[in-house]
Amino acid sequence: MATIDVMLPYYGDVAQMKEAAQSVLDQTFTDFRLVVLDDGYPDPEPARWFGAMDDTRVVYLRNEENLGANGNYRKAVELVQADWFVMMGADDVMHAGYLSAVINAVARFDVDIVQPGVQVIDENGARVLPLVDRVKKAITPRVPEGGAELGGEQLAASLMRGDWAYFPSIAWKTAAVREIGFRTGLDVVQDLALILDIVKRGGRMALLSDVVFDYRRHSASDSSVRALDGRRFDEERDFFLSEAARFSGLGWHRAARTARRHLTSRLNAASLLVKAYRSDQGSPRALWRHIFR
């Protein structure tokens, strides 16, 4: 059995998916399994490309029906065989030392989650730092070289101040995720919900300083469209308020206050107002509602 499984739920750009998969195959740490879950994308090229590979570490599966992102994530978790796994984005890119950094962190820290250093790229692979990622960078906890462990209310409050984690770059302890699972009914905060559910049960995160992963951000992403029309923020507001109640039940009052305020989420909505007024898909009224509710 492989040391770590890289799960690659896929639906979208074929060229970027190939780049993502190739970055896994180019890892310096080679004891992995790459599992591609094609969610019925209408193009025969992925099946042809993976079918031509002579590499027993690669598994290509095509869903008989489209499960959607959340459903495909949950199916991927069911198929994990290794003690650790990554739920990689099909348009993101691992640096060659990514898996080595993760495995070293797993050996050094007693954690359930590993968040490595991330840089952001655009559609063309150029390094960028848009406003949302500048904010993420500013609020990410500072850790010494080699990384550090975080957990408890301190980690929960930090993530409620602003979600600085990058889901596709995270490595997860399989047992911890299987015990909890992805919540149903969430489209844009399912990753944050999973992190917090693990933390509330005593789980911890290793936050690394080394940048070993490229996260691709582009304007056509599902989360960007959902932000402009307000659906993202409706989901976020409901989520933050429900988390505040859960934190209060644990006696984590600082985390609960931070969740109720959800200040960076409000500021994110405010930053999109001009774009929403100019876009046919935008809903300024929904953004205003989120800012002041």
C-alpha positions as a printed NumPy array, in Angstrom:
array([[  0.   ,   0.   ,   0.   ],
       [  1.229,   3.467,  -0.878],
       [  2.325,   5.851,   1.882],
       [ -0.016,   8.583,   0.628],
       [ -2.887,   8.761,  -1.85 ],
       [ -3.366,  11.775,  -4.125],
       [ -7.066,  11.961,  -4.962],
       [ -7.802,  14.08 ,  -8.036],
       [-11.545,  14.817,  -8.461],
       [-11.867,  16.183, -11.975],
       [-14.322,  18.122, -14.106],
       [-13.059,  20.863, -16.395],
       [-10.058,  21.983, -18.411],
       [ -8.221,  18.959, -19.822],
       [ -4.837,  20.657, -20.284],
       [ -4.764,  21.946, -16.708],
       [ -5.831,  18.538, -15.418],
       [ -2.917,  16.949, -17.292],
       [ -0.53 ,  19.508, -15.796],
       [ -1.859,  18.734, -12.32 ],
       [ -1.506,  14.981, -12.808],
       [  1.978,  15.332, -14.308],
       [  3.109,  17.368, -11.304],
       [  2.137,  14.398,  -9.108],
       [  4.034,  11.975, -11.311],
       [  7.11 ,  14.233, -11.125],
       [  7.364,  14.093,  -7.314],
       [ 10.724,  13.279,  -5.736],
       [  8.83 ,  11.154,  -3.192],
       [  7.523,   8.248,  -5.249],
       [  5.58 ,   6.007,  -2.82 ],
       [  2.162,   7.393,  -3.72 ],
       [ -1.014,   6.421,  -5.547],
       [ -2.745,   8.871,  -7.912],
       [ -6.51 ,   8.314,  -8.196],
       [ -8.371,  10.401, -10.786],
       [-12.149,  10.643, -10.365],
       [-13.572,  11.98 , -13.63 ],
       [-17.033,  13.324, -12.805],
       [-18.323,  12.668, -16.315],
       [-16.584,  15.502, -18.16 ],
       [-17.731,  15.284, -21.827],
       [-14.346,  14.679, -23.439],
       [-12.715,  11.291, -24.253],
       [ -9.168,  12.665, -23.92 ],
       [ -8.698,  12.034, -20.15 ],
       [ -9.593,   8.348, -20.537],
       [ -7.274,   8.046, -23.55 ],
       [ -4.395,   9.883, -21.839],
       [ -4.493,   7.926, -18.594],
       [ -5.195,   4.673, -20.428],
       [ -1.925,   5.075, -22.329],
       [  0.095,   5.336, -19.106],
       [  2.224,   2.396, -18.04 ],
       [  2.289,   3.276, -14.351],
       [  0.681,   1.024, -11.74 ],
       [  0.486,   3.967,  -9.296],
       [ -2.174,   5.656, -11.459],
       [ -5.884,   4.786, -11.255],
       [ -8.394,   6.483, -13.567],
       [-12.105,   6.199, -12.755],
       [-15.06 ,   7.799, -14.52 ],
       [-18.327,   8.325, -12.652],
       [-21.395,   6.901, -14.39 ],
       [-23.301,  10.053, -13.424],
       [-22.208,  13.518, -12.378],
       [-21.944,  13.685,  -8.582],
       [-21.009,  17.349,  -8.245],
       [-17.979,  18.577,  -6.338],
       [-19.147,  17.617,  -2.858],
       [-20.349,  14.187,  -3.951],
       [-17.096,  13.499,  -5.781],
       [-15.096,  14.515,  -2.697],
       [-17.052,  12.095,  -0.545],
       [-16.574,   9.297,  -3.095],
       [-12.844,  10.05 ,  -3.16 ],
       [-12.604,   9.689,   0.623],
       [-14.273,   6.271,   0.389],
       [-11.621,   5.144,  -2.122],
       [ -8.585,   6.228,  -0.107],
       [ -6.368,   3.312,   0.915],
       [ -3.335,   5.057,   2.462],
       [ -3.088,   6.487,   5.974],
       [ -2.778,  10.008,   4.496],
       [ -4.27 ,  11.599,   1.406],
       [ -4.465,  14.843,  -0.574],
       [ -7.663,  16.068,  -2.274],
       [ -5.882,  17.92 ,  -5.047],
       [ -7.497,  20.452,  -7.351],
       [ -7.509,  19.396, -10.997],
       [ -6.051,  22.752, -12.062],
       [ -3.402,  23.096,  -9.34 ],
       [  0.285,  22.156,  -9.459],
       [  2.523,  20.407,  -6.944],
       [  6.141,  21.426,  -6.729],
       [  8.472,  18.429,  -7.023],
       [  9.131,  18.408,  -3.267],
       [  5.522,  18.703,  -2.105],
       [  4.973,  15.094,  -1.039],
       [  8.397,  14.962,   0.613],
       [  7.51 ,  18.04 ,   2.667],
       [  4.196,  16.483,   3.717],
       [  5.684,  13.121,   4.662],
       [  8.459,  14.811,   6.659],
       [  5.844,  16.856,   8.539],
       [  3.808,  13.73 ,   9.29 ],
       [  6.94 ,  12.158,  10.81 ],
       [  7.758,  15.244,  12.906],
       [  4.347,  16.365,  14.153],
       [  1.444,  14.561,  15.853],
       [ -1.268,  16.063,  13.64 ],
       [ -4.286,  15.216,  11.486],
       [ -3.829,  18.001,   8.901],
       [ -0.771,  19.358,   7.083],
       [ -1.01 ,  22.779,   5.415],
       [  2.141,  23.538,   3.381],
       [  3.211,  26.888,   2.017],
       [  1.293,  27.947,  -1.103],
       [  1.761,  30.432,  -3.917],
       [ -1.035,  31.542,  -6.234],
       [ -0.983,  31.313, -10.038],
       [ -3.402,  32.521, -12.71 ],
       [ -4.918,  30.775, -15.75 ],
       [ -1.58 ,  30.992, -17.564],
       [  0.561,  29.774, -14.684],
       [  1.96 ,  33.208, -13.805],
       [  2.407,  34.06 , -10.138],
       [ -0.241,  36.508,  -8.898],
       [ -1.419,  37.858,  -5.563],
       [ -4.98 ,  39.208,  -5.832],
       [ -6.64 ,  40.944,  -2.911],
       [ -8.159,  37.821,  -1.383],
       [ -4.76 ,  36.135,  -1.292],
       [ -3.029,  39.223,   0.06 ],
       [ -5.491,  39.104,   2.943],
       [ -4.9  ,  35.372,   3.401],
       [ -1.159,  35.981,   3.513],
       [ -1.538,  38.774,   6.053],
       [ -3.688,  36.759,   8.474],
       [ -1.929,  33.379,   8.194],
       [ -0.181,  32.609,  11.503],
       [  3.575,  33.087,  11.386],
       [  5.518,  29.905,  12.013],
       [  9.264,  29.264,  12.317],
       [ 11.284,  27.583,   9.591],
       [ 10.235,  23.965,   9.507],
       [  6.694,  24.736,  10.603],
       [  4.699,  24.426,  13.807],
       [  1.642,  22.697,  15.29 ],
       [ -1.625,  24.59 ,  15.791],
       [ -4.868,  23.485,  17.377],
       [ -7.746,  24.164,  19.731],
       [ -9.564,  27.454,  20.066],
       [ -6.529,  29.398,  18.877],
       [ -6.652,  27.686,  15.47 ],
       [-10.455,  27.867,  15.256],
       [-10.506,  31.595,  16.021],
       [ -7.728,  32.229,  13.502],
       [ -9.668,  30.459,  10.74 ],
       [-12.865,  32.287,  11.68 ],
       [-11.018,  35.581,  11.386],
       [-10.309,  34.583,   7.8  ],
       [ -9.954,  31.231,   6.045],
       [ -6.248,  31.277,   5.178],
       [ -6.098,  27.542,   4.352],
       [ -5.866,  26.264,   0.761],
       [ -7.95 ,  23.102,   0.552],
       [ -6.347,  21.465,  -2.537],
       [ -2.881,  21.745,  -0.976],
       [ -3.788,  20.136,   2.366],
       [ -2.788,  16.607,   3.362],
       [ -5.3  ,  14.821,   5.592],
       [ -5.037,  11.908,   8.005],
       [ -7.467,   9.39 ,   6.551],
       [ -8.794,   8.085,   9.867],
       [ -9.671,  11.592,  11.072],
       [-11.564,  12.464,   7.881],
       [-13.368,   9.135,   7.728],
       [-14.564,   9.57 ,  11.307],
       [-16.163,  12.918,  10.403],
       [-16.639,  13.131,   6.639],
       [-17.521,  16.079,   4.449],
       [-20.75 ,  17.762,   5.486],
       [-23.528,  17.534,   2.91 ],
       [-25.232,  20.631,   1.561],
       [-22.101,  22.786,   1.41 ],
       [-20.52 ,  23.986,  -1.823],
       [-17.916,  26.625,  -0.924],
       [-16.991,  26.094,   2.748],
       [-16.929,  22.295,   2.916],
       [-13.139,  22.329,   3.382],
       [-13.251,  24.845,   6.225],
       [-16.073,  22.873,   7.852],
       [-13.982,  19.701,   7.745],
       [-10.942,  21.416,   9.278],
       [-13.05 ,  22.871,  12.102],
       [-14.84 ,  19.573,  12.741],
       [-11.458,  17.892,  13.165],
       [-10.147,  20.69 ,  15.399],
       [-13.249,  20.619,  17.614],
       [-12.524,  16.933,  18.267],
       [ -8.984,  17.677,  19.387],
       [ -7.231,  17.358,  16.026],
       [ -4.227,  19.513,  15.194],
       [ -2.665,  21.055,  12.102],
       [  0.976,  21.332,  11.013],
       [  1.461,  24.668,   9.268],
       [  4.601,  24.658,   7.114],
       [  6.633,  27.619,   5.936],
       [  8.092,  26.082,   2.76 ],
       [  6.191,  26.961,  -0.43 ],
       [  5.669,  23.678,  -2.305],
       [  2.274,  24.083,  -4.024],
       [  0.747,  26.308,  -6.727],
       [ -2.925,  27.127,  -6.205],
       [ -4.642,  28.307,  -9.371],
       [ -7.109,  31.169,  -9.03 ],
       [ -9.094,  32.377, -12.015],
       [-12.19 ,  34.52 , -12.432],
       [-14.286,  31.774, -14.02 ],
       [-14.069,  29.525, -10.954],
       [-17.297,  28.28 ,  -9.385],
       [-16.559,  30.092,  -6.134],
       [-16.038,  33.406,  -7.989],
       [-19.404,  33.171,  -9.757],
       [-21.105,  32.179,  -6.513],
       [-19.516,  35.194,  -4.81 ],
       [-20.868,  37.709,  -7.329],
       [-24.439,  36.463,  -7.18 ],
       [-24.375,  36.2  ,  -3.39 ],
       [-24.761,  32.43 ,  -3.022],
       [-21.289,  32.082,  -1.545],
       [-21.99 ,  34.64 ,   1.134],
       [-25.414,  33.221,   2.   ],
       [-23.706,  29.907,   2.66 ],
       [-20.855,  31.528,   4.569],
       [-23.176,  33.56 ,   6.819],
       [-25.26 ,  30.53 ,   7.777],
       [-22.083,  28.526,   8.346],
       [-20.387,  31.136,  10.554],
       [-23.473,  31.56 ,  12.736],
       [-23.885,  27.809,  13.184],
       [-20.19 ,  27.486,  14.058],
       [-20.516,  30.297,  16.597],
       [-23.183,  28.267,  18.381],
       [-20.994,  25.166,  18.349],
       [-17.982,  27.07 ,  19.679],
       [-20.093,  28.521,  22.487],
       [-21.096,  24.991,  23.422],
       [-17.411,  24.102,  23.77 ],
       [-16.686,  27.18 ,  25.849],
       [-14.62 ,  28.665,  22.987],
       [-16.045,  32.148,  23.405],
       [-13.331,  34.002,  21.483],
       [-13.819,  31.743,  18.479],
       [-17.594,  32.19 ,  18.763],
       [-17.312,  35.997,  18.768],
       [-15.001,  35.911,  15.758],
       [-17.39 ,  33.619,  13.865],
       [-20.376,  35.871,  14.554],
       [-18.478,  38.905,  13.274],
       [-17.072,  37.095,  10.17 ],
       [-15.352,  40.381,   9.36 ],
       [-13.165,  39.266,   6.449],
       [-16.171,  37.626,   4.783],
       [-18.046,  40.929,   4.988],
       [-15.016,  42.783,   3.624],
       [-14.746,  40.277,   0.769],
       [-18.378,  40.981,  -0.163],
       [-17.702,  44.718,  -0.038],
       [-14.681,  44.344,  -2.332],
       [-16.915,  42.738,  -4.994],
       [-19.649,  45.388,  -5.067],
       [-18.334,  47.325,  -8.058],
       [-17.784,  44.126, -10.037],
       [-21.279,  42.907,  -9.116],
       [-22.881,  46.133, -10.38 ],
       [-21.039,  45.716, -13.682],
       [-21.748,  42.002, -14.145],
       [-24.892,  40.408, -15.537],
       [-24.374,  37.637, -12.978],
       [-23.907,  39.994, -10.043],
       [-26.371,  40.651,  -7.238],
       [-25.307,  43.814,  -5.382],
       [-28.356,  43.551,  -3.124],
       [-27.21 ,  40.132,  -1.886],
       [-23.727,  41.493,  -1.2  ],
       [-25.091,  44.495,   0.731],
       [-27.262,  42.105,   2.756],
       [-24.225,  40.075,   3.746],
       [-22.15 ,  43.143,   4.649],
       [-24.659,  44.452,   7.162],
       [-26.395,  41.334,   8.504]])
